[in-house]
Amino acid sequence: MEYKKIIDFIKTLYGNQEFTPLAVPVFVGNEKKYLNECIDTTFVSSVGKFVDRFEEDMARYTGAKKAVVCVSGTNALHMSLMLVGVKRDDEVLTQALTFIATCNALSYIGAYPVFIDVDRSTMGLSPDAMKEWLQKNAEVRKNIRINELDKSHDFSFQEDGFACYNKHTGRRIKACVPMHSFGHPVRIEEIAALCKEWHIELVEDAAESIGSTYKGKHTGTFGKIGTISFNGNKTITTGGGGMLLINDEELGAYAKHITTQAKIPHRWEFRHDHIGYNYRMPNINAALGCAQLENLDKYIVSKRKVATEYEAFFKNIPDIEFFVDSPDTYSNYWLNAVILKDKEAQIEFLTQTNDNGVMTRPIWELMNRLPMFEKCENDGLTNTIWFADRVVNIPSSVRL
Ligand SMILES: Cc1ncc(COP(=O)(O)O)c(C=O)c1O
């Protein structure tokens, strides 16, 4: 393997630094100006103009009816699953090939993941595998819970009277959470159609895919709710933070209410009408987000250019495939990925690059291999395991 050539290429791409990191944030816009404004006005906490502005700017940017900020992408996922009505002992269809936050969020509610395989073309949840699993294992029943619903005690006030059940476990399959791996959109239209057919709520984990679109529509806006992360390693950051993208005004207003302690607006009274959460993003983080968002499109152009250069380079390297986005999609290329020949080649690639000042990482340990989720159902996960043995993420920072 031509490791020296690969390492030299990556180093040159990023200005020949001694150490080339995987993904670092860039602050070249109004970040300091907006942060100073927060300090000068004392609005550093959960109230302030940047919180409102960031939500409005993101709703406009993504085309969501309402955007609600949160303190992390994990919180945003937790809230989304509650808001679509996931309850203890429900099942949620998702990927084993994802970051732990996807499964943690549904576990906070006491729900169980069911792991469905990913596509070779997207690295995200496969609608073919999902269809096959549903046909074998699921059935739609008239939902007996519909009569009990009460908006003040139940988040899921928008249920349609039918529900999907796992024929073998007897559990309700309430939601499906596909994840747009490394910013590459999944075949989301087909997944959305399956969710509709089977009466399953679609919550997109778009943590990694800000700015990525499928047929021109922003990821995270195909189901009732989608979530984004603004963690420091993401395409744009608020330090830490997340967001819910909601395609329903009423649900959006409710999400804001629930994530801000469910306080009934009043000039001085402290009255609350629900168990609420203190998940609100502070103004200083939102200020950072506003400034970062102003440059997002520029950052994505830069990241896509890096990806094009990688693609051209790896075409001439035998036994390594550079992963590209599929037709109909526009990926932000949050993290670039190469696919090695086998597990042995993956380990050798990781060793050589990390030993020589180029930071690279394998894909996350599969969720079904972690002790918390190893007993959860899966469909065999053929492509998932294939990727886990081969994928390595390579440096992907914005280059200006
Ligand atoms: C796929 C995925 N889901 C959820 C999250 C959670 O986001 P956060 O770190 O902001 O809680 C992340 C990233 O960190 C992620 O990559």
PDBQT file of the ligand as one rigid body, heavy atoms in Angstrom, charges set to zero:
ROOT
HETATM    1  C1  LIG A 501     -25.503  10.769  14.452  1.00  0.00    +0.000 C 
HETATM    2  C2  LIG A 501     -25.469  11.666  15.639  1.00  0.00    +0.000 A 
HETATM    3  N1  LIG A 501     -26.566  11.766  16.402  1.00  0.00    +0.000 NA
HETATM    4  C3  LIG A 501     -26.594  12.559  17.475  1.00  0.00    +0.000 A 
HETATM    5  C4  LIG A 501     -25.493  13.302  17.837  1.00  0.00    +0.000 A 
HETATM    6  C5  LIG A 501     -25.591  14.045  19.117  1.00  0.00    +0.000 C 
HETATM    7  O1  LIG A 501     -25.291  15.367  19.077  1.00  0.00    +0.000 OA
HETATM    8  P1  LIG A 501     -24.660  16.107  20.359  1.00  0.00    +0.000 P 
HETATM    9  O2  LIG A 501     -23.243  15.707  20.461  1.00  0.00    +0.000 OA
HETATM   10  O3  LIG A 501     -24.844  17.543  20.003  1.00  0.00    +0.000 OA
HETATM   11  O4  LIG A 501     -25.465  15.720  21.545  1.00  0.00    +0.000 OA
HETATM   12  C6  LIG A 501     -24.330  13.252  17.064  1.00  0.00    +0.000 A 
HETATM   13  C7  LIG A 501     -23.099  14.013  17.302  1.00  0.00    +0.000 C 
HETATM   14  O5  LIG A 501     -22.517  14.312  18.203  1.00  0.00    +0.000 OA
HETATM   15  C8  LIG A 501     -24.311  12.401  15.936  1.00  0.00    +0.000 A 
HETATM   16  O6  LIG A 501     -23.219  12.279  15.163  1.00  0.00    +0.000 OA
ENDROOT
TORSDOF 0
